[in-house]
Amino acid sequence: MARPIVLSNGELHVGVNNFGLVHDFYFPYVGLENHAAGKDSRHHVGVWIDGRMSWLDLNSEEWDTTFSYPHRALIGRVRATNESLGVILEFDDAVDANINAFMRNIHIINTKDYAREIRLFTHQAFAIGDSRSNTDTAQYLPDNDAILHYRGRRVFVVSGSCQKKPFDQHTIGVFGIEGKEGTFRDAEDGELSMGNVEHGRVDSTLRFVVTVPPHESARVHYWIAAGESLRDALHVHKIIRQKGVDARIQSTLHWWHEWLHPAHRVLDRLEERYRDDFLRSLMIIKSQIDNRGAVIASTDSAMLNYWRDAYAYCWPRDGAYVLWPLIRLGYTEEPLRFFEFCKRIMHPAGYLMHKFRADGALGSSWHTYVHGNEVSPPIQEDETALVLFVFAQYYNLHQDPLLLREFYQEMIKPMANFLADYIDPKTGLPKPSYDLWEEVFLTTTYTTSVTYAALLAAGDLAEAANDADNAVAWRTAADDIYDAAHKHLYNKQRGAFYKGISIQQGDISYDETIDTSSVFGAFMFGLFPAREKEFQTALQSLLKAFPTHEKSYGLPRYENDNYLRTSDTTPGNWWFICSFWLAQYCLETGDNETAHNIIEWAQSYMLPTSVLAEQVDPISGKTLSVSPLTWSHAEFIATLLDMITDPEETTT
């Protein structure tokens, strides 16, 4: 299930699902410790009117729900209309930019010709600490007009107000155990049983009662204050009670307008049809970045319901790609924190591992150290190379000596030495590692391309750092890789780049799979310049294998990609990042029309809130996997920036 609305301040992150309900609640890291990740722990909202109860999700056939970001800020709006009940619920949702609070300004509209009493029920269920164990506690706090949920150092204070009064009823209970669905079932007669405490797997429900005249409305304010102690959470709760939800949302609106200033400097140079999606994509990217540097691939936890894990990790590669358009726009805080994060997590040998949690700990992995008779680190070498390459671009823009002082010895030098030394003596190419799609262990054309560019960039950094010996050594290593690539990586018979090569019993084995990353990696990182015959032939072979046309510009990752594929009649699902790579090539070579067509094709698959998924099923047209995918949004923004003719004007 997609998250049409995501909200974040870099510590507290909330994902709102297709029913308009809280379904992801991360704290205190973006992407780590999801306290509402399960299907049973989404937060229900319902109304009781004229003796009948209707929940936004359980009675979803009654509700027409739309989503938007109407304010050019990361403040979401959910509009849920129930014609049979004659009621509209409008939620203006925000995570406070400066304090850890999730807030909902709920507008209740009576569409009938007579006055009615409307009872609004808000339900919250937590699995605190990203755990399914039954050790949480919930208590009613009469002195604070609130419900307390806590486990250890994770504390949530839930409250609200209506017409300057708190909720009039509450209850606390258990869910998912002992045959209990949850306290929301207690609300179905319009009344709550006033339970005051429970421990185990606990939830709670609040009731707000309003009398609404015909064709008029009332408002309910609701919030969850988060802290790492009861004192912290109650302090946040106190601020909201004193200042009010409206004032806190206004201050958050102002914060986002300030954060978007670098984007506004280039906005009028984009065509108007792209501007709103451009700004919203930037904010969605920001929502996926933790304040301590980690860039999360996706906070959409829905895959946990069907697979072993989700995407709430920092892949260093994804992070580097995501931050590149922000760097081009002139943002500094997010890139610096990411580079500091990478410096902290770097292996002593100079490489970066597969993926990481937001706190810097190793993420889960299916990569092995043992490869037949060989032992090598379970890495994707391009992750190390790309971080080094993007750091060099950041330095080139700012030319700040402090950057070299902070990063050269501790990160750049170890990374570059690793890349220069990690060479297969038989081929002269980088040794095998896992490909960027995390599936095969070999020396890929893509990884070779990134490694080549990273070593050239490292040579420039060494020169800036007055390290002449390493400048020569790293540039020489890059030149050797270039020569070896032109010897080994072009498949003359197919007129294509090999996906990669490996050594099998002393002989070179070739993977002839046509892979979009091979072609566009070679282009983007200069391993095979665009004007060379080999590149042009490889590009035509790619477009022949994956034909595009005016109704579809979708490209798969590679031939016969089985990941989430629903039919073997297609080469694989369409990935937005692959199509954006084609658009970037088109812009580089002057084919602006095709590039615009690709952008508009991608926009047709965006949610109304501009959220982009990872993939599209070419048979059904449905988006697949996580949504949003941060990398998809980054390539969308990068492509739009490429449409600006003078790249210097995209930076401060």
N, C-alpha and C positions, 0 to 999 in steps of 0.2 A: 504494500500500500504506500503510495507516494505521500510525501509531506508537503502539501501545497503552501504551507506557511512554516517558516523556521524563524526563531527569535533568539537573540543571544547578546551577551555583553562580554564574552570571552571567558567567563567562569560558569555562569548559569546559561544553559541552552535548552530551549523548549521546541519540540516539533509537534505541530498540529496536524491531525490526519484528515482524511477525506470526509469525515463526519463533523469536523470542527472541534474535535476533542483532543486534549493533551494525550499524546501517545509516546513521546520521548521527553524525559526530564533529566538532563545531565547536570551534575554538580559534584565537585567543584571544578572539574575540567570539562572543556568541550570534548565530547566523545568518550568520556570515561566516567564510570559509575552512572549508568542509566537507571534511575529509580522507578521508571514506569515503562519498562521495555516489553513486558509480556502482554498477550492479548487480554488477560484477565485484569491487568492493572492500568488499562486506559481509563481516563477520568470521564465518567458519564455526566451528561447534562440533560435535564428533562423539565417539562412543565406539566402541571396538573391544573386543568381548566374544566369547569362545568362537570366535575366528577370523573374526568378521564385523564389518564397519565399518558404522556408521549415522550420517549427518549430519542435524542437525535440519532443514535446509532441503532438501537434495538427496534425502533419504528421508523427506520430510514426511508421506507417507501412513502411515508407521509411528508417528508421534508425535502424541499428543494434548496440545496446549499451551494453558495458561491463564495469565492475567495478573491481577495485583492490586497495589494499594498497601495492604498490610495494617497499616501502623503509624501512620497519620495523619501521615505524613511522605513526602517525595519519595524514597522508597526502594522500588523496584519488586521484585515477586516474579514470576518465571517458573517455572512447573511444567510440565515436559515428561515425559510418560509413554510408555514404549515397552513395551507388554505382550508383544510377541513376543520381545524381548530380556530382559524381566524386569528393567527398570531404570527408575528415576525420577531425573531431574535437577531439582533446585530451585536457582534462582539468586536470591539476594538482592543486588540491584544498587543502587549509589549512585554519585553524583559527590560527592566530599568537599566539605563546605560551606566549608572553610577552605584547602585546598590543591588544586591542579589534578590530580586523580587520579580515574579511573574504576575502580571496584572491583566484583568479583563474588565473593561467598561461595557456592561451588558445593557443594551437598549431593548426594552420589551414594548412591542407595538401591538395594540389591540385594533384589529381591522374590522371588528363587528360594529353594528349600529347601537350597541348597548354597553353599559359599563359592566366590567367583570372583575372578579377577584382572580388573580393569576398567581400561582405558587411556583416559584423557580427553585429547582433542586440542583445543587452542585455536588458532585461526588468525586472523591479523590482516593486512589489506591496506590500505595507505594510498595515496591520491593527494595527497601533501602540498602544501599551498598552494592547495587547490581547483583543482588543475591536472591535466591529463591528459598532461603531458610526462613524459619518461622520465629524470628526473635525480635521483631519490631514492637514498638509501643505507641499507642495513641491515647491522648488524654484531653479532656475538656478543660480549658483554662478560663474560669469564670471572671477573674480579675482583668483578663485581656480580651474577653469576647472572642476567643479563638480556639482552634483545635491544634494540638501539638502532636506531630508525628516525629519519632526519632529512633535512631539506632546508632550507638556510639557517637562519633563526631559528625554525624549527618543529621541535621535538625531542620524541620520544616514547620512553620507556623501558618495555619490556614485561617483566613477570616474574610470578612466582607461587610458591606453596609448597604442600606437601602433607606432613602429618605432620612439620612443622618442617624439611622438606628442599625444595630447589628442584626445578624440573622436571628430569627425568632425560635427556631428549633434546630436541633442537631442530633446526631447519633453516631456511635462508634461501634464497630463490630469486626468480624473476620470475614475473609473471602478465600476461596480456593482450597479450603480445608473443612473438614467436618461437615461436608455436604452443603456449605454455605456459598452462595454466589456473591454476596456482598450486600452492604447496607443500602445500596440503591434500591433493592427490592422492598425495603422497609417503607420507601416513599410512595409506593404505588396506590395507597389509599389516601394520599395527600397529607399524611401525618408521619412524624418520626417518633421513635420510642425513647429518645433522650438518653441513650447509653452514654456513659461518661468516661469509661476507660476500657481498654482491652489490650492484650499482648498476644504475640504470635504473628500471623500474617494479617495485618489490620488495615481497615479502610474507614472512611468517615463520609458523612453526608450532611450538608447544610440546607436549610430552607429559608427562602426569602419570600415574603407575601406582599403583593402590591395590589391596590385597586386602581384599575385603569379605565378612565372614561372612554366613551365610543370614539374611535379613530384618533385616540391620543396615546401617550406612551409614558413609561416610567423607566428609571435606570437603577441597576444594581451594580455595585462595585465589588469585585472579588479579587483576592490576591493570595499568593503563597510566598512567604518570606523564607529565605534559605540562609543557613549559617552552619559553621562548624562547631558551634556550641549553642546552648539555649540562650545565653546572653546575646550572642551575635544575631540570632534569628529574631529575638524579641526587639532588639534595637532597630532592625529593618522594619519590623511590624509597626513599631512606634512611629517611625518616620512617615510611613504611609498613612497612618491614622491622623497624624498631625497635618501633613501637607495635602493629603487627598490624592486619589488615583488620577484625577484629571491633571493636577499640577505635575505629578511624576511623569505622566505620559507626555506632557508638553515639554518638559526638560529633556526627555529622551528624544523627542522629535528634533529639538534644537541640536542635540549631540550628533545625530545622524546627518543633519544638514551641514554641520561643520566638517564631519568626516568626509563628506562627498565633495568638498571644495576642489581637490585636485581633478576629480572627474568632470566637474562643471567647467573647468578651464578648457576642456576639449569638446564639450558636449555640442556646442553649436557648429562644430565641424563635421558632425555626423548627420546623416539624413534623419529627418524627424521620425521616420518609421522605426528607427533602431534605438532611439534615445531612452525610452522607458525601460526596455529590456536590458540595455546596457547598464543603467543605474541599478536596476534590481539585481542583475547578475553580480555586480560588484558587492552589493550588500549581502547577497547569499554567500558569496565567497567569504566575506568578513565574518559571517555567522559561523563558519566552519573553522575558524582560526582561534586557537586557545591563546590566552594572554601570555602564556609562558613559551610560545613559539611553535608548538605543533600545529600542522595544517592537516585537518582531518579529511579523509577521502569522502566520507558521507556519514552523517549522523542518523540517517534513516535506518532504524533497527528492524524493519519488517522482515528482513531475510533470516533473522533469528528464529522466526516461526517455521522456516522451511529448510534452512541449511544449518551447518555447524557453527557459523560465525557471521558477523556482519562486516561493515566497512569502516567502523569507527576507530580507525588507526591512522597514524601518520606514515605513509610511504614517502621517503625522502624525495623520490622522483616526482611524485604527484605534487609535493610541496613546492619543489623548485619550479615546475611548470605553472603552478597556481600563482606564485609570487611574481613571475616574470612580467605579466601585464601590470601588476601593481607597481613594480619598479619603474616601468616605462611611464606610468602616470605621475611618478614623483613621490609615492608613499615610501616612508623610511622605517617607521616603527615595526611594522609586520615583518619585512625582510630581515631586519637586524635581529629580531627575536628568534626568527627561524634559523638564521645562521648560528646564533648562540646555542640553540637547541641542538643543531647538528654537531657542533663542536663538543657538546656535553656527551652525546650518545655515540660518537665515533669510536670504533674499535681501536685499540692501541696500535694495530697493524696498519691503520690508515683508511679502512673502508667502513661503509655503513651497512648494517644488516638489513634484512628483508623489510620489516616494518616495526613500528613502535607505538606504544600507548602514549597518551597525551602527557603522562608524567615522566616519560623518557624510558620506561621499562620496555624490554623486548616484547613485541607482539607475537601472537600465535603464528606458526609457520608450518608448511608442509615440505620445506626444502631440506635436503639431507647433506651431511658432510661427506658421505661415502658415495662415490660414483664409479661403480665397477671396482677396479683395482686402484683407483686414485682417490685421494682425500683432498678436498678443497673447501673453502668456506661456503656456506649456503647463502650466497648473495646474488643480487642482480647488479652487476658492475656498473651499469648505467646510472644507478641511483647515486653512487659516489661521484661519478663523472659529471652528472648534470648539476649537482649541488655546487661543485667546483666551478663549472662553466657559468652558472647564473651568478655566483658570487663575483666572478670577474666582470660580468656585465654591470653589476651594481657598483663595483669599484670604479669602473671606467666612467660611469655617469657622475660620480661624486668626487673622485680623486682626493679622498680624505686620508691623510697619512695614518690617522688613528685606526682606520680599518685594517691596514697592514700590520700595525703594531699589535692589534688584538687578535687577528686571525692568521697571519702568515705562518708563524712558527708552529702554532698549536693545531691548525686545521689544514691550511693550504699545502704546506710542505709535506706533511704525512700523506695526504690524499694523492698529491701529484707523484710522489715517490712510489706509492703503491701502484698507481696506474702505469707508470713507466716500467716498473719491474714485473708486473703481472702479464708477461708476454710468453706465448708458446714458442719455444725455439724452433720448432719444425715449420711453422707458418709465418712467424713474425707478427701475428695478430694477437689481440688480447686472449688470454686463456679462457676456456669455456666458463660461463656462469649462466644463471637462469635468465631467460629472456624477459623483456618488459611485461609480457602477458603472464609471467609467473608459471609457465607450463613446461618448457623444455630447457635442457641443460646443453648448451652449445655456444660457439662463438658466433653471434648474430651480426648481420650487417648493421642493424640499428645500434647495438652496443658499441661496435667498432667505430661508428660515426661519432657517437657522443664522446667516446674516449679520445679520439683524435682531436676533436674540437677543445675538449677540456685541457689536454696537454698543451696545445697552442696557447690557450688562455692562461694556463699556469706559467708558461714562459714569459708572457707579458707581465704577470704579477711579480715574477722573480726579478725581472728587469727593474720594475718600479721599486722593489725592495732592495736593490743593489746586490742581488745574489746572482752574479754573472754565470757562475758555474752551473747552477741549476737551470738558469734560463736556456743555456745551450743544451744541457742534457735533456730537458723536457721537450724542447722544440725538435731535437734530433729524434727522440722517441716518436713524436708525432709524425715526422717525415717518414720514418721507417714503417709506421702503421699505414700511412697513405700508400706507399709503394706496395706493401703486402696486400692491401685491400684490392688494389687494381689488378693484382696477380691472381687472387683467389676468390673474390666475392661476386664476380660477374658471370652469369650463366649464358654462354654464347648460344647454346642450343635453344633455350627458351626466350632469349632476349630479355632476361630479367635478372634481378639480383637474387642470389641465394638467400633464403631466410637465414642460413648459417651453415657452419661447418663444424665437424668434430673429428677427432683422431680415434679411429677404430683399429686396434691391433697394429698400430704403426702406420696405417694408411688414412688418408683424408677421406672422410665421408661427407657428402653434400646433401643438405635439405633443400629441395627445389621448390618448396611451398612459396607461392607469391604472397607476400606480407606487406600491408600498407606501411608499416613502420620501417621496413627496409628501404622503400622508395623515398618516403618523406624524411626519414632520418638522414639518409645520404644527402638529400637536398638541403635540409635545414642546417646541418652541421658541416656542410662543405666537403664531404668525403668524395662525392662524385658531383662536380659542379653541374648546374642545370643545363648548360650549353653542350656538355659532352655527349657524344653519341650514345655511350652506354646508358647514361641517365635517361635520355629521351626515349630510347628503345624500351627501357625498363618501365617508364611511365606509361607508354602505350600498351605494353603487355598487361600492366595493372588495370588500366581502363577497359581493356578487352575482356579480362577475367571478371571484372566487376563493372559492367556497363551502367552508366548513369544517363538520365534523360530528364526532360522538363518536369516530370511528375515525381521524380525520386533522385535525389543526390546522395542517397545513403551508401556508405561503404562499410564492408565488414572488416574485421581485423586481418583476416587471412583466409585462404581457401579452406573450405570445409571446417569452419570454426564451429565446434559443437556446443560451446558454452551457452546454455539456455535456448539453444536452437529448437524450434518446434517442427521444422520440416527439412528433410534432406534434399528438397528440390531447390534450396537456396545455398549459396556458399557460406552463409552465416548471417547473424543479425547485423543490423546497421549500428555502428558506433558513431556518436556525434563527433568525438575527437578526430576520428579518421576523416570524416567529411570536411571538418574545419581545416585539417591539414591540406586537403586538396584546394580549398578556398584560398588559403594562404599562398600556395604555389601559384594559383591563378592570378592573384593580385601582384605577386612578384614579377610575373611575365606579361602583365598587361591585359589579361582576360577578366576585366572587371565584371562583365555581364554574368559569367558563370559564378564568380564569387558572390555576387548579390543574390543569384538564384539559390545558392547553397545556404546562405544566411536565412533567406525567406523560407526555404524548406525546413530548416531547423526550427524557426519560429513557429511553424505550423504544428509542431509537436510539443511546444512549450505549454505548460499549464498557464492559466490566466495570470498567475503570479510570477511568470517567467521561469519557473522551475524547470530545469532540464534533467532528464534521466540519464542513465548510462547508455541504454540501447533501445532500439526499436525493432519489433518483429516485422519483417518485410511482408509477411503473409496477412496478418491481422491489422497491422498498423498500430498495435498497442506498444506503449513504452514498457520496458522491462528493467529488472534489477532495481538498484537503489535510485531514489529520486528525492532530493537533488544529488547529483554527482559533482563535486567541486571542480574536478578537472574539466568536465564538459563546459562549465561556465567560464573557466579560465581561457579555454581555446576559443570560445565565442567572443570574449572580450578582446583577446589577442588579434583575432581576425578583424574585428571592427577597428582596432587601432591601426592595423595595416592599411585600412582604407583611407586613413588620413595621409595625405601625400607627403607632408614634411614630418618625418618621425621625430625631429628635434622639438617640435611643438607639442609632443605628448609628454614632455617632462618639464619639471620646473627648473 
